[in-house]
Amino acid sequence: MKHAAFSRLSIAFALPLLFSLWAPAAYANDYDEVNLLLRQGKPTEALAKADTYIAGKPRDPQMRFLRGVILTEQNKQADAIAAFTQLTQDFPELSEPYNNLAALYASQSKFDQARAALEQAIKLNPNYATAHENLGDVYARLAAQEYVRAQQFASTNASVAPKLSLIRQIFTSKAEAEAAALPAAPAVIRKPVGRTSK
Protein backbone atom coordinates (compact mmCIF):
# COMPACT_ATOMS: atom_id res chain seq x y z
CA MET A 1 0.00 0.00 0.00
CA LYS A 2 2.06 2.86 -1.25
CA HIS A 3 1.42 6.32 -2.56
CA ALA A 4 4.14 7.87 -4.65
CA ALA A 5 7.19 8.18 -2.43
CA PHE A 6 5.16 7.70 0.71
CA SER A 7 5.11 4.55 2.79
CA ARG A 8 1.95 2.77 3.83
CA LEU A 9 -0.02 3.41 6.96
CA SER A 10 0.28 0.95 9.77
CA ILE A 11 -2.46 -1.64 9.81
CA ALA A 12 -3.60 -3.27 13.00
CA PHE A 13 -3.33 -7.02 12.50
CA ALA A 14 -4.41 -8.27 15.89
CA LEU A 15 -7.26 -7.86 18.29
CA PRO A 16 -5.79 -9.38 21.45
CA LEU A 17 -8.34 -7.80 23.75
CA LEU A 18 -11.24 -9.11 21.71
CA PHE A 19 -9.65 -12.52 21.60
CA SER A 20 -9.22 -12.62 25.35
CA LEU A 21 -12.77 -11.40 26.04
CA TRP A 22 -14.87 -13.18 23.43
CA ALA A 23 -13.00 -16.23 22.22
CA PRO A 24 -13.31 -19.33 24.37
CA ALA A 25 -10.07 -21.24 24.82
CA ALA A 26 -11.46 -24.12 22.77
CA TYR A 27 -11.43 -21.93 19.67
CA ALA A 28 -7.89 -20.64 20.10
CA ASN A 29 -6.57 -23.28 17.73
CA ASP A 30 -8.75 -22.01 14.87
CA TYR A 31 -7.26 -18.50 15.18
CA ASP A 32 -3.75 -19.90 15.58
CA GLU A 33 -4.17 -22.10 12.50
CA VAL A 34 -5.40 -19.23 10.34
CA ASN A 35 -2.57 -16.99 11.58
CA LEU A 36 -0.01 -19.74 10.96
CA LEU A 37 -1.26 -20.31 7.41
CA LEU A 38 -1.01 -16.60 6.74
CA ARG A 39 2.51 -16.38 8.20
CA GLN A 40 3.52 -19.35 6.05
CA GLY A 41 2.47 -17.47 2.94
CA LYS A 42 -0.68 -19.52 2.37
CA PRO A 43 -3.36 -16.83 2.27
CA THR A 44 -5.76 -18.88 0.12
CA GLU A 45 -5.79 -21.69 2.67
CA ALA A 46 -6.03 -19.19 5.52
CA LEU A 47 -9.03 -17.52 3.87
CA ALA A 48 -10.75 -20.86 3.28
CA LYS A 49 -10.27 -21.84 6.92
CA ALA A 50 -11.50 -18.43 8.10
CA ASP A 51 -14.56 -18.64 5.84
CA THR A 52 -15.38 -22.14 7.13
CA TYR A 53 -15.12 -20.91 10.72
CA ILE A 54 -17.23 -17.82 10.02
CA ALA A 55 -19.93 -19.93 8.35
CA GLY A 56 -20.51 -21.59 11.73
CA LYS A 57 -19.96 -18.48 13.86
CA PRO A 58 -20.91 -15.47 11.73
CA ARG A 59 -20.87 -12.99 14.65
CA ASP A 60 -17.27 -13.72 15.67
CA PRO A 61 -15.48 -10.36 15.33
CA GLN A 62 -11.96 -11.78 15.76
CA MET A 63 -12.15 -14.19 12.82
CA ARG A 64 -13.99 -11.66 10.68
CA PHE A 65 -11.25 -9.15 11.42
CA LEU A 66 -8.64 -11.74 10.55
CA ARG A 67 -10.50 -12.43 7.31
CA GLY A 68 -10.20 -8.73 6.44
CA VAL A 69 -6.47 -8.90 7.12
CA ILE A 70 -6.14 -11.91 4.82
CA LEU A 71 -8.03 -10.09 2.06
CA THR A 72 -5.71 -7.12 2.55
CA GLU A 73 -2.66 -9.37 2.26
CA GLN A 74 -4.12 -10.79 -0.96
CA ASN A 75 -4.47 -7.25 -2.36
CA LYS A 76 -8.24 -7.68 -2.58
CA GLN A 77 -8.82 -4.14 -1.41
CA ALA A 78 -12.50 -3.86 -2.32
CA ASP A 79 -13.27 -7.09 -0.44
CA ALA A 80 -11.14 -6.02 2.53
CA ILE A 81 -12.88 -2.64 2.66
CA ALA A 82 -16.24 -4.39 2.59
CA ALA A 83 -15.15 -6.75 5.39
CA PHE A 84 -13.88 -3.97 7.66
CA THR A 85 -16.86 -1.72 6.86
CA GLN A 86 -19.25 -4.51 7.85
CA LEU A 87 -17.31 -4.96 11.10
CA THR A 88 -17.71 -1.25 11.89
CA GLN A 89 -21.44 -1.60 11.35
CA ASP A 90 -21.84 -4.81 13.37
CA PHE A 91 -19.40 -3.81 16.13
CA PRO A 92 -19.30 0.01 16.14
CA GLU A 93 -17.44 0.02 19.45
CA LEU A 94 -14.27 -1.48 17.92
CA SER A 95 -11.54 0.92 16.83
CA GLU A 96 -9.26 -1.51 14.95
CA PRO A 97 -11.48 -2.00 11.88
CA TYR A 98 -11.56 1.78 11.42
CA ASN A 99 -7.75 1.88 11.50
CA ASN A 100 -7.55 -0.82 8.84
CA LEU A 101 -10.14 0.92 6.70
CA ALA A 102 -8.05 4.07 6.91
CA ALA A 103 -4.94 2.24 5.73
CA LEU A 104 -6.84 0.81 2.78
CA TYR A 105 -8.31 4.21 1.89
CA ALA A 106 -4.87 5.82 2.14
CA SER A 107 -3.43 3.20 -0.19
CA GLN A 108 -6.00 4.42 -2.73
CA SER A 109 -5.12 8.08 -2.03
CA LYS A 110 -8.54 8.62 -0.43
CA PHE A 111 -7.02 10.63 2.38
CA ASP A 112 -10.22 12.39 3.45
CA GLN A 113 -11.92 9.03 4.01
CA ALA A 114 -8.80 7.75 5.77
CA ARG A 115 -8.83 10.79 8.05
CA ALA A 116 -12.51 10.28 8.93
CA ALA A 117 -11.94 6.59 9.72
CA LEU A 118 -8.95 7.37 11.93
CA GLU A 119 -10.79 10.12 13.76
CA GLN A 120 -13.54 7.59 14.53
CA ALA A 121 -10.95 5.05 15.75
CA ILE A 122 -9.45 7.67 18.07
CA LYS A 123 -12.89 8.78 19.26
CA LEU A 124 -13.58 5.17 20.25
CA ASN A 125 -10.17 4.67 21.82
CA PRO A 126 -8.29 7.90 22.62
CA ASN A 127 -5.20 5.87 23.63
CA TYR A 128 -4.87 4.05 20.28
CA ALA A 129 -1.27 4.98 19.42
CA THR A 130 -1.26 3.36 15.97
CA ALA A 131 -4.33 5.34 14.92
CA HIS A 132 -2.74 8.57 16.19
CA GLU A 133 0.43 7.87 14.20
CA ASN A 134 -1.60 7.00 11.11
CA LEU A 135 -3.64 10.18 11.47
CA GLY A 136 -0.40 12.16 11.56
CA ASP A 137 0.69 10.40 8.36
CA VAL A 138 -2.63 11.20 6.69
CA TYR A 139 -2.38 14.86 7.69
CA ALA A 140 1.14 14.96 6.24
CA ARG A 141 -0.11 13.43 3.00
CA LEU A 142 -2.97 15.91 2.85
CA ALA A 143 -0.44 18.69 3.42
CA ALA A 144 1.71 17.34 0.58
CA GLN A 145 -1.32 17.44 -1.75
CA GLU A 146 -1.94 21.07 -0.82
CA TYR A 147 1.73 21.98 -1.36
CA VAL A 148 1.57 20.42 -4.84
CA ARG A 149 -1.56 22.48 -5.56
CA ALA A 150 0.18 25.60 -4.28
CA GLN A 151 3.08 24.94 -6.66
CA GLN A 152 0.64 24.61 -9.55
CA PHE A 153 -0.93 27.98 -8.82
CA ALA A 154 2.21 29.86 -7.79
CA SER A 155 5.22 28.09 -9.26
CA THR A 156 7.46 31.02 -8.36
CA ASN A 157 6.69 30.69 -4.63
CA ALA A 158 10.02 29.45 -3.28
CA SER A 159 8.69 28.50 0.16
CA VAL A 160 6.56 25.57 -1.06
CA ALA A 161 9.23 23.30 -2.57
CA PRO A 162 11.27 22.88 0.65
CA LYS A 163 8.13 21.96 2.60
CA LEU A 164 7.08 19.38 0.04
CA SER A 165 10.60 18.01 -0.07
CA LEU A 166 10.69 17.69 3.72
CA ILE A 167 7.42 15.71 3.80
CA ARG A 168 8.68 13.39 1.06
CA GLN A 169 11.94 12.93 2.94
CA ILE A 170 10.08 11.96 6.12
CA PHE A 171 8.10 9.27 4.35
CA THR A 172 11.10 8.02 2.37
CA SER A 173 13.09 7.66 5.60
CA LYS A 174 10.14 5.92 7.26
CA ALA A 175 9.76 3.51 4.32
CA GLU A 176 13.46 2.67 4.41
CA ALA A 177 13.34 2.04 8.16
CA GLU A 178 10.27 -0.20 7.79
CA ALA A 179 11.89 -2.15 4.95
CA ALA A 180 15.01 -2.75 7.05
CA ALA A 181 12.88 -4.00 9.96
CA LEU A 182 10.66 -6.37 7.96
CA PRO A 183 11.14 -10.07 8.72
CA ALA A 184 12.20 -12.43 5.94
CA ALA A 185 8.90 -14.35 6.01
CA PRO A 186 5.47 -12.70 5.79
CA ALA A 187 4.17 -11.81 9.22
CA VAL A 188 0.66 -11.26 10.46
CA ILE A 189 1.66 -8.52 12.90
CA ARG A 190 3.55 -5.64 11.33
CA LYS A 191 3.14 -3.20 14.15
CA PRO A 192 2.26 -4.34 17.66
CA VAL A 193 -1.15 -3.12 18.66
CA GLY A 194 -1.23 -4.36 22.23
CA ARG A 195 -4.30 -3.71 24.30
CA THR A 196 -6.21 -0.99 22.58
CA SER A 197 -9.12 -0.59 24.96
CA LYS A 198 -9.30 0.39 28.58
C-alpha positions as a printed Julia matrix, in Angstrom:
198×3 Matrix{Float64}:
   0.0     0.0    0.0
   2.06    2.86  -1.25
   1.42    6.32  -2.56
   4.14    7.87  -4.65
   7.19    8.18  -2.43
   5.16    7.7    0.71
   5.11    4.55   2.79
   1.95    2.77   3.83
  -0.02    3.41   6.96
   0.28    0.95   9.77
  -2.46   -1.64   9.81
  -3.6    -3.27  13.0
  -3.33   -7.02  12.5
  -4.41   -8.27  15.89
  -7.26   -7.86  18.29
  -5.79   -9.38  21.45
  -8.34   -7.8   23.75
 -11.24   -9.11  21.71
  -9.65  -12.52  21.6
  -9.22  -12.62  25.35
 -12.77  -11.4   26.04
 -14.87  -13.18  23.43
 -13.0   -16.23  22.22
 -13.31  -19.33  24.37
 -10.07  -21.24  24.82
 -11.46  -24.12  22.77
 -11.43  -21.93  19.67
  -7.89  -20.64  20.1
  -6.57  -23.28  17.73
  -8.75  -22.01  14.87
  -7.26  -18.5   15.18
  -3.75  -19.9   15.58
  -4.17  -22.1   12.5
  -5.4   -19.23  10.34
  -2.57  -16.99  11.58
  -0.01  -19.74  10.96
  -1.26  -20.31   7.41
  -1.01  -16.6    6.74
   2.51  -16.38   8.2
   3.52  -19.35   6.05
   2.47  -17.47   2.94
  -0.68  -19.52   2.37
  -3.36  -16.83   2.27
  -5.76  -18.88   0.12
  -5.79  -21.69   2.67
  -6.03  -19.19   5.52
  -9.03  -17.52   3.87
 -10.75  -20.86   3.28
 -10.27  -21.84   6.92
 -11.5   -18.43   8.1
 -14.56  -18.64   5.84
 -15.38  -22.14   7.13
 -15.12  -20.91  10.72
 -17.23  -17.82  10.02
 -19.93  -19.93   8.35
 -20.51  -21.59  11.73
 -19.96  -18.48  13.86
 -20.91  -15.47  11.73
 -20.87  -12.99  14.65
 -17.27  -13.72  15.67
 -15.48  -10.36  15.33
 -11.96  -11.78  15.76
 -12.15  -14.19  12.82
 -13.99  -11.66  10.68
 -11.25   -9.15  11.42
  -8.64  -11.74  10.55
 -10.5   -12.43   7.31
 -10.2    -8.73   6.44
  -6.47   -8.9    7.12
  -6.14  -11.91   4.82
  -8.03  -10.09   2.06
  -5.71   -7.12   2.55
  -2.66   -9.37   2.26
  -4.12  -10.79  -0.96
  -4.47   -7.25  -2.36
  -8.24   -7.68  -2.58
  -8.82   -4.14  -1.41
 -12.5    -3.86  -2.32
 -13.27   -7.09  -0.44
 -11.14   -6.02   2.53
 -12.88   -2.64   2.66
 -16.24   -4.39   2.59
 -15.15   -6.75   5.39
 -13.88   -3.97   7.66
 -16.86   -1.72   6.86
 -19.25   -4.51   7.85
 -17.31   -4.96  11.1
 -17.71   -1.25  11.89
 -21.44   -1.6   11.35
 -21.84   -4.81  13.37
 -19.4    -3.81  16.13
 -19.3     0.01  16.14
 -17.44    0.02  19.45
 -14.27   -1.48  17.92
 -11.54    0.92  16.83
  -9.26   -1.51  14.95
 -11.48   -2.0   11.88
 -11.56    1.78  11.42
  -7.75    1.88  11.5
  -7.55   -0.82   8.84
 -10.14    0.92   6.7
  -8.05    4.07   6.91
  -4.94    2.24   5.73
  -6.84    0.81   2.78
  -8.31    4.21   1.89
  -4.87    5.82   2.14
  -3.43    3.2   -0.19
  -6.0     4.42  -2.73
  -5.12    8.08  -2.03
  -8.54    8.62  -0.43
  -7.02   10.63   2.38
 -10.22   12.39   3.45
 -11.92    9.03   4.01
  -8.8     7.75   5.77
  -8.83   10.79   8.05
 -12.51   10.28   8.93
 -11.94    6.59   9.72
  -8.95    7.37  11.93
 -10.79   10.12  13.76
 -13.54    7.59  14.53
 -10.95    5.05  15.75
  -9.45    7.67  18.07
 -12.89    8.78  19.26
 -13.58    5.17  20.25
 -10.17    4.67  21.82
  -8.29    7.9   22.62
  -5.2     5.87  23.63
  -4.87    4.05  20.28
  -1.27    4.98  19.42
  -1.26    3.36  15.97
  -4.33    5.34  14.92
  -2.74    8.57  16.19
   0.43    7.87  14.2
  -1.6     7.0   11.11
  -3.64   10.18  11.47
  -0.4    12.16  11.56
   0.69   10.4    8.36
  -2.63   11.2    6.69
  -2.38   14.86   7.69
   1.14   14.96   6.24
  -0.11   13.43   3.0
  -2.97   15.91   2.85
  -0.44   18.69   3.42
   1.71   17.34   0.58
  -1.32   17.44  -1.75
  -1.94   21.07  -0.82
   1.73   21.98  -1.36
   1.57   20.42  -4.84
  -1.56   22.48  -5.56
   0.18   25.6   -4.28
   3.08   24.94  -6.66
   0.64   24.61  -9.55
  -0.93   27.98  -8.82
   2.21   29.86  -7.79
   5.22   28.09  -9.26
   7.46   31.02  -8.36
   6.69   30.69  -4.63
  10.02   29.45  -3.28
   8.69   28.5    0.16
   6.56   25.57  -1.06
   9.23   23.3   -2.57
  11.27   22.88   0.65
   8.13   21.96   2.6
   7.08   19.38   0.04
  10.6    18.01  -0.07
  10.69   17.69   3.72
   7.42   15.71   3.8
   8.68   13.39   1.06
  11.94   12.93   2.94
  10.08   11.96   6.12
   8.1     9.27   4.35
  11.1     8.02   2.37
  13.09    7.66   5.6
  10.14    5.92   7.26
   9.76    3.51   4.32
  13.46    2.67   4.41
  13.34    2.04   8.16
  10.27   -0.2    7.79
  11.89   -2.15   4.95
  15.01   -2.75   7.05
  12.88   -4.0    9.96
  10.66   -6.37   7.96
  11.14  -10.07   8.72
  12.2   -12.43   5.94
   8.9   -14.35   6.01
   5.47  -12.7    5.79
   4.17  -11.81   9.22
   0.66  -11.26  10.46
   1.66   -8.52  12.9
   3.55   -5.64  11.33
   3.14   -3.2   14.15
   2.26   -4.34  17.66
  -1.15   -3.12  18.66
  -1.23   -4.36  22.23
  -4.3    -3.71  24.3
  -6.21   -0.99  22.58
  -9.12   -0.59  24.96
  -9.3     0.39  28.58
